[in-house]
């Protein structure tokens, strides 16, 4: 079965993928090798700038490599597969996932995590932080509308992953 783990930056998607890997599951974080920014008009890949501007964000979006995703679907066809992502093109694949998990936490927790994490510096730039917090409620509402299962991302990672796994064990 295929499962999507999503949520705004700072909710713990990457950490959840690592914890699932430690527990022996096929789990992938799209930020590690198969997501990138593109120019919305040309579709060409581009680098994330050191100092992004609102104008840059209007012209660009982060997507995951659909070819790699489809290959992962094939590679893990006979086992549970978890994809941790927040990309502009992920909704195209919602029907391909058995369940979607929405990691959610308070704006205060997200601000703290983005300001202190060391594995990824996205969110430290004031504009990035403003965009994450400004879109947080809207994103959560969109995912709830498509039936995402809400996971409290303010819990310790082990508990959060236990919560996710309790929902997949219901499928057995």
C-alpha positions as CSV (number, residue, x, y, z in Angstrom):
1,X,0.0,0.0,0.0
2,X,1.1,3.6,-0.7
3,X,0.9,6.3,1.9
4,X,1.6,10.1,1.6
5,X,2.9,12.0,4.6
6,X,2.5,15.7,4.1
7,X,2.3,19.0,6.0
8,X,3.8,22.4,5.9
9,X,7.5,22.9,6.5
10,X,8.5,22.2,10.0
11,X,5.9,19.6,10.8
12,X,8.3,16.6,10.7
13,X,7.9,14.9,7.3
14,X,11.6,14.3,6.9
15,X,12.0,13.1,10.5
16,X,9.0,10.8,10.1
17,X,10.5,9.2,6.9
18,X,13.8,8.6,8.7
19,X,12.0,7.0,11.7
20,X,9.9,4.8,9.3
21,X,13.2,3.7,7.6
22,X,14.7,2.9,11.0
23,X,11.7,0.6,11.6
24,X,12.2,-1.2,8.3
25,X,9.7,0.5,6.1
26,X,10.3,1.8,2.6
27,X,10.1,5.5,3.2
28,X,11.3,8.4,1.1
29,X,11.6,12.1,1.7
30,X,11.1,13.9,-1.6
31,X,13.6,16.6,-0.5
32,X,16.4,14.0,-0.6
33,X,16.9,13.5,-4.3
34,X,13.7,13.9,-6.1
35,X,12.2,17.3,-5.7
36,X,13.4,20.6,-7.1
37,X,12.2,24.0,-8.1
38,X,11.0,24.7,-11.6
39,X,10.0,27.8,-13.6
40,X,6.2,27.6,-13.8
41,X,6.2,28.9,-17.4
42,X,9.0,26.8,-18.9
43,X,9.0,23.8,-16.6
44,X,12.8,24.1,-16.4
45,X,14.6,23.2,-13.2
46,X,16.2,26.1,-11.3
47,X,18.2,26.6,-8.2
48,X,16.7,27.9,-5.0
49,X,18.1,31.4,-4.5
50,X,20.0,32.4,-1.4
51,X,17.7,35.4,-1.0
52,X,14.3,34.5,-2.5
53,X,11.8,37.3,-3.2
54,X,8.1,37.3,-3.5
55,X,8.5,37.8,-7.3
56,X,10.7,34.7,-7.5
57,X,8.1,32.6,-5.7
58,X,5.4,33.8,-8.0
59,X,7.4,32.4,-11.0
60,X,8.7,29.2,-9.4
61,X,7.4,26.2,-7.5
62,X,8.8,23.0,-5.9
63,X,7.8,19.7,-7.5
64,X,8.8,16.1,-7.2
65,X,10.2,14.2,-10.1
66,X,7.2,12.2,-11.3
67,X,9.3,9.7,-13.1
68,X,11.2,8.8,-9.9
69,X,7.9,8.6,-7.9
70,X,6.4,6.2,-10.5
71,X,9.5,4.1,-10.3
72,X,9.2,3.9,-6.5
73,X,5.6,2.8,-6.9
74,X,6.8,-0.1,-9.1
75,X,9.8,-0.9,-7.0
76,X,7.7,-1.2,-3.8
77,X,4.6,-2.6,-5.3
78,X,4.5,-5.5,-2.9
79,X,5.2,-3.6,0.3
80,X,4.1,-0.6,2.2
81,X,5.6,2.6,0.8
82,X,5.7,6.0,2.5
83,X,6.4,9.2,0.6
84,X,7.0,12.4,2.7
85,X,6.4,15.5,0.6
86,X,5.0,18.9,0.2
87,X,5.2,19.8,-3.5
88,X,3.1,21.7,-5.9
89,X,2.3,18.6,-8.0
90,X,1.5,16.2,-5.2
91,X,-2.3,16.5,-5.5
92,X,-2.0,15.0,-9.0
93,X,-1.1,11.7,-7.2
94,X,-3.5,11.8,-4.3
95,X,-5.6,9.0,-6.0
96,X,-2.5,6.8,-6.1
97,X,-2.2,6.8,-2.3
98,X,-4.2,4.5,-0.1
99,X,-4.1,7.0,2.7
100,X,-2.8,10.6,3.1
101,X,-1.5,11.7,6.5
102,X,-1.4,15.4,7.3
103,X,1.1,16.3,10.0
104,X,0.0,19.4,11.8
105,X,1.3,21.5,14.6
106,X,0.8,25.0,16.0
107,X,2.4,28.0,14.3
108,X,4.5,28.5,17.4
109,X,6.0,24.9,17.1
110,X,6.6,25.3,13.4
111,X,8.4,28.7,13.9
112,X,10.6,27.1,16.6
113,X,11.4,24.0,14.4
114,X,12.2,26.1,11.3
115,X,14.4,28.4,13.3
116,X,16.4,25.7,15.0
117,X,16.7,22.8,12.6
118,X,20.1,22.0,11.1
119,X,19.3,19.5,8.4
120,X,17.5,22.0,6.1
121,X,17.6,25.8,6.3
122,X,14.3,26.4,4.5
123,X,12.2,28.6,6.7
124,X,14.9,30.6,8.2
125,X,14.6,33.4,5.7
126,X,11.8,35.7,6.9
127,X,9.9,35.5,3.6
128,X,10.0,31.7,3.7
129,X,8.7,31.7,7.3
130,X,6.0,34.2,6.4
131,X,4.9,32.0,3.4
132,X,4.8,28.8,5.5
133,X,2.8,30.3,8.3
134,X,0.6,32.3,6.0
135,X,-0.4,29.2,4.0
136,X,-0.5,26.8,7.0
137,X,-4.2,26.9,7.7
138,X,-5.2,26.9,4.0
139,X,-3.0,23.9,3.3
140,X,-4.3,22.0,6.3
141,X,-7.9,22.7,5.2
142,X,-7.2,21.6,1.7
143,X,-5.9,18.3,2.9
144,X,-8.7,17.7,5.4
145,X,-11.1,18.3,2.5
146,X,-9.6,15.4,0.5
147,X,-9.9,13.1,3.6
148,X,-6.3,13.2,5.0
149,X,-5.8,11.6,8.4
150,X,-4.7,14.3,10.9
151,X,-1.6,13.4,12.9
152,X,-0.5,15.6,15.8
153,X,3.0,16.5,14.9
154,X,3.7,18.2,18.2
155,X,4.2,14.7,19.8
156,X,7.7,13.1,20.0
157,X,8.6,11.5,16.6
158,X,8.3,7.9,17.9
159,X,4.7,8.6,19.0
160,X,3.8,10.4,15.8
161,X,5.0,7.5,13.7
162,X,3.2,5.1,16.0
163,X,0.0,7.1,15.3
164,X,0.7,6.8,11.5
165,X,1.3,3.1,11.8
166,X,-1.8,2.5,13.8
167,X,-3.8,3.7,10.8
168,X,-2.1,1.4,8.4
169,X,-2.5,-1.6,10.7
170,X,-6.2,-1.0,10.3
171,X,-5.8,-2.0,6.7
172,X,-4.6,-5.5,7.4
